[in-house]
Amino acid sequence: MSLRSQVSGRLAQLRAAGQLLCVPRPWSGPYAGATRTRSTACGPPASLGADSPGARTPAGVGAWGAAAVGRRSAGVRTWAPLAMAAKVDLSTSTDWKEAKSFLKGLSDKQREEHYFCRDFIRLKKIPTWKETAKGVTAKVEEPKYKKDKQLNEKISLFRGDITKLEVDAIVNAANSSLLGGGGVDGCIHRAAGPLLTDECRTLQSCETGKAKITGGYRLPAKYVIHTVGPIAHGEPSASQAAELRSCYLSSLDLLLEHRLRSAAFPCISTGVFGYPSEAAAEVVLATLREWLEQHKDKVDRLIICVFLEKDESIYLQRLPHYFPVDWPGPAGPRSQL
């Protein structure tokens, strides 16, 4: 059956069910004074004509949500699918599926209107490690890995609020329930709004070392990847180190699966879960370095996002071991002239 026949049949069903607008209603804006009738409920007032410069773009048809709409061009009627999603207020919506679908249909610029904050940070404003390393004075004589300028442009260290980063995904250091908690987990849930918790509830928890993905809702980030880190008090065991590594790898797997190009990671497990920050940094940097060596063309940026100054200092000290840079040579002797 042709698309035109399907549309005609669907329109007939909707008319019979009374789902098309039948009661005359006034037009707003440039059509003030004109009225809607059955013939104009899904188009401009009849007096304007379908080809008038001021003709209104047809809206979707009733509960169907998407209609194939005909238009005349050079005397030939063509048919094209048109999906018109109703605007959703994310601050009041109670339907996470509707909100998620609505956001997917928006451009990056249109999404800004729905961010929980105005002082969001664009990816291009976050310096790469190549740029940050210029201010690092401690030279590493024997780094763990070879220098790779391309990889140094794929990794960043950022200290600040992860919820304000406009990236494809931010990673949440979640608890196993995925329903929010303290620390960065609570911050992400509060910033994204209750729709995030509603979607998380459908995921039915998450195991340690695994990861699951949801929409970002009111966050500047399009998605949230939730991962559950290991609980380690004192020196972490080999199995706990493996679980922490798995948190990052599972999150990166979802990044590839959903064709996302940028992600920001918080310090997973180093808060109330008790994993020592220095030991965690070694696991994190080795994991990201080895993963980028295999997938550097699949992403634009991976961001290590820290909140505490002590964590920033740890990463500034350890990053040169895993992502070596060209160090400036010693200054030559000054002229005595």
PyMOL commands that set and color helices and strands:
alter all, ss='L'
color gray80, all
select helices_A, chain A and resi 3-17+29-31+62-64+96-104+108-114+123-125+129-135+149-152+162-164+183-192+194-203+238-257+277-298+309-322
alter helices_A, ss='H'
color red, helices_A
select strands_A, chain A and resi 66-73+76-83+121-122+155-159+165-166+169-174+211-215+223-228+262-265+301-306
alter strands_A, ss='S'
color yellow, strands_A
deselect
rebuild
show_as cartoon
